[in-house]
Amino acid sequence: MTLLYLIPSIVLAAIGMVLLKQGASKIGIKLVLGLLFLSASMAFYLLSLRTEQLSVVYSVGAMTHVLVIFMSFTIMRERISDYKWVGIIFIILGSFFVVR
């Protein structure tokens, strides 16, 4: 049941962060949308906390970092360094072990 709320939280947070980055230079629609996406993400995150342990929700929520890196690569053409790849692997493995 936790994933029902946690997956939208992760996706909305990642989209929100990309929009904030794109809209950070001036107040505009991307900045406002970024804040709205982050607010929606927090609502889903709180719903996740109702049904699951904080340690699990918080750890799996770290997958937001992985999604932001991939979105930064595809949307903003940022480079994924070797160190970032190592970090991605650690986050995925850590989330896997915490959920078990």
C-alpha atoms as a printed R data frame, in Angstrom:
    type eleno elety resid chain resno      x      y       z
1   ATOM     1    CA   MET     A     1  0.000  0.000   0.000
2   ATOM     2    CA   THR     A     2  2.912  2.338   0.681
3   ATOM     3    CA   LEU     A     3  4.073  2.314  -2.938
4   ATOM     4    CA   LEU     A     4  0.625  3.483  -3.980
5   ATOM     5    CA   TYR     A     5  1.422  6.835  -2.361
6   ATOM     6    CA   LEU     A     6  5.210  6.816  -2.401
7   ATOM     7    CA   ILE     A     7  5.710  6.436  -6.158
8   ATOM     8    CA   PRO     A     8  3.629  9.534  -6.990
9   ATOM     9    CA   SER     A     9  5.480 11.401  -4.246
10  ATOM    10    CA   ILE     A    10  8.846 10.521  -5.779
11  ATOM    11    CA   VAL     A    11  7.799 11.369  -9.340
12  ATOM    12    CA   LEU     A    12  6.107 14.645  -8.388
13  ATOM    13    CA   ALA     A    13  9.109 15.717  -6.294
14  ATOM    14    CA   ALA     A    14 11.527 15.027  -9.144
15  ATOM    15    CA   ILE     A    15  9.399 16.948 -11.639
16  ATOM    16    CA   GLY     A    16  9.065 19.769  -9.127
17  ATOM    17    CA   MET     A    17 12.825 19.999  -8.661
18  ATOM    18    CA   VAL     A    18 13.463 20.148 -12.406
19  ATOM    19    CA   LEU     A    19 10.837 22.874 -12.773
20  ATOM    20    CA   LEU     A    20 12.389 24.813  -9.879
21  ATOM    21    CA   LYS     A    21 15.790 24.603 -11.549
22  ATOM    22    CA   GLN     A    22 14.365 25.821 -14.844
23  ATOM    23    CA   GLY     A    23 12.422 28.623 -13.175
24  ATOM    24    CA   ALA     A    24 14.986 29.676 -10.584
25  ATOM    25    CA   SER     A    25 16.252 32.705 -12.483
26  ATOM    26    CA   LYS     A    26 12.943 34.592 -12.350
27  ATOM    27    CA   ILE     A    27  9.464 34.276 -10.925
28  ATOM    28    CA   GLY     A    28  7.328 32.654 -13.589
29  ATOM    29    CA   ILE     A    29  5.158 29.698 -14.455
30  ATOM    30    CA   LYS     A    30  7.912 27.084 -14.084
31  ATOM    31    CA   LEU     A    31  8.752 28.290 -10.599
32  ATOM    32    CA   VAL     A    32  5.089 28.261  -9.555
33  ATOM    33    CA   LEU     A    33  4.509 24.833 -11.120
34  ATOM    34    CA   GLY     A    34  7.614 23.511  -9.377
35  ATOM    35    CA   LEU     A    35  6.272 24.626  -6.016
36  ATOM    36    CA   LEU     A    36  2.873 23.086  -6.783
37  ATOM    37    CA   PHE     A    37  4.446 19.771  -7.781
38  ATOM    38    CA   LEU     A    38  6.519 19.744  -4.596
39  ATOM    39    CA   SER     A    39  3.415 20.480  -2.519
40  ATOM    40    CA   ALA     A    40  1.542 17.617  -4.173
41  ATOM    41    CA   SER     A    41  4.558 15.395  -3.562
42  ATOM    42    CA   MET     A    42  4.478 16.227   0.139
43  ATOM    43    CA   ALA     A    43  0.777 15.341   0.329
44  ATOM    44    CA   PHE     A    44  1.481 11.878  -1.098
45  ATOM    45    CA   TYR     A    45  4.506 11.541   1.191
46  ATOM    46    CA   LEU     A    46  2.326 12.206   4.228
47  ATOM    47    CA   LEU     A    47 -0.150  9.578   3.044
48  ATOM    48    CA   SER     A    48  2.752  7.107   2.807
49  ATOM    49    CA   LEU     A    49  3.727  7.863   6.389
50  ATOM    50    CA   ARG     A    50  0.254  6.849   7.547
51  ATOM    51    CA   THR     A    51  0.737  3.273   6.377
52  ATOM    52    CA   GLU     A    52  4.452  2.572   6.675
53  ATOM    53    CA   GLN     A    53  7.414  3.053   8.987
54  ATOM    54    CA   LEU     A    54  9.303  6.321   8.690
55  ATOM    55    CA   SER     A    55 12.591  4.474   8.144
56  ATOM    56    CA   VAL     A    56 11.179  2.726   5.079
57  ATOM    57    CA   VAL     A    57  9.395  5.737   3.579
58  ATOM    58    CA   TYR     A    58 12.374  8.036   4.071
59  ATOM    59    CA   SER     A    59 14.860  5.543   2.640
60  ATOM    60    CA   VAL     A    60 12.793  4.678  -0.423
61  ATOM    61    CA   GLY     A    61 12.089  8.382  -0.878
62  ATOM    62    CA   ALA     A    62 15.792  8.728  -1.673
63  ATOM    63    CA   MET     A    63 14.888  7.323  -5.079
64  ATOM    64    CA   THR     A    64 13.861 10.910  -5.828
65  ATOM    65    CA   HIS     A    65 17.581 11.699  -6.118
66  ATOM    66    CA   VAL     A    66 18.007  8.966  -8.723
67  ATOM    67    CA   LEU     A    67 15.044 10.193 -10.737
68  ATOM    68    CA   VAL     A    68 16.269 13.808 -10.585
69  ATOM    69    CA   ILE     A    69 19.669 12.742 -11.929
70  ATOM    70    CA   PHE     A    70 18.073 10.903 -14.857
71  ATOM    71    CA   MET     A    71 15.690 13.788 -15.566
72  ATOM    72    CA   SER     A    72 18.608 16.241 -15.416
73  ATOM    73    CA   PHE     A    73 20.426 14.084 -17.938
74  ATOM    74    CA   THR     A    74 17.510 13.743 -20.360
75  ATOM    75    CA   ILE     A    75 15.863 17.158 -20.035
76  ATOM    76    CA   MET     A    76 18.729 19.514 -19.207
77  ATOM    77    CA   ARG     A    77 21.554 17.530 -20.811
78  ATOM    78    CA   GLU     A    78 23.578 17.352 -17.603
79  ATOM    79    CA   ARG     A    79 26.381 14.814 -17.490
80  ATOM    80    CA   ILE     A    80 26.201 11.793 -15.187
81  ATOM    81    CA   SER     A    81 29.698 11.381 -13.761
82  ATOM    82    CA   ASP     A    82 31.185  8.091 -12.628
83  ATOM    83    CA   TYR     A    83 30.704  9.159  -9.015
84  ATOM    84    CA   LYS     A    84 27.029  9.849  -9.657
85  ATOM    85    CA   TRP     A    85 26.644  6.347 -11.120
86  ATOM    86    CA   VAL     A    86 28.192  4.889  -7.969
87  ATOM    87    CA   GLY     A    87 25.823  6.987  -5.865
88  ATOM    88    CA   ILE     A    88 22.840  5.815  -7.913
89  ATOM    89    CA   ILE     A    89 23.824  2.194  -7.350
90  ATOM    90    CA   PHE     A    90 24.192  2.745  -3.598
91  ATOM    91    CA   ILE     A    91 20.804  4.467  -3.360
92  ATOM    92    CA   ILE     A    92 19.052  1.693  -5.271
93  ATOM    93    CA   LEU     A    93 20.742 -1.047  -3.239
94  ATOM    94    CA   GLY     A    94 20.095  0.772   0.026
95  ATOM    95    CA   SER     A    95 16.413  1.216  -0.778
96  ATOM    96    CA   PHE     A    96 16.159 -2.457  -1.712
97  ATOM    97    CA   PHE     A    97 17.711 -3.627   1.554
98  ATOM    98    CA   VAL     A    98 15.673 -1.272   3.751
99  ATOM    99    CA   VAL     A    99 12.394 -2.483   2.249
100 ATOM   100    CA   ARG     A   100 13.241 -6.167   2.812
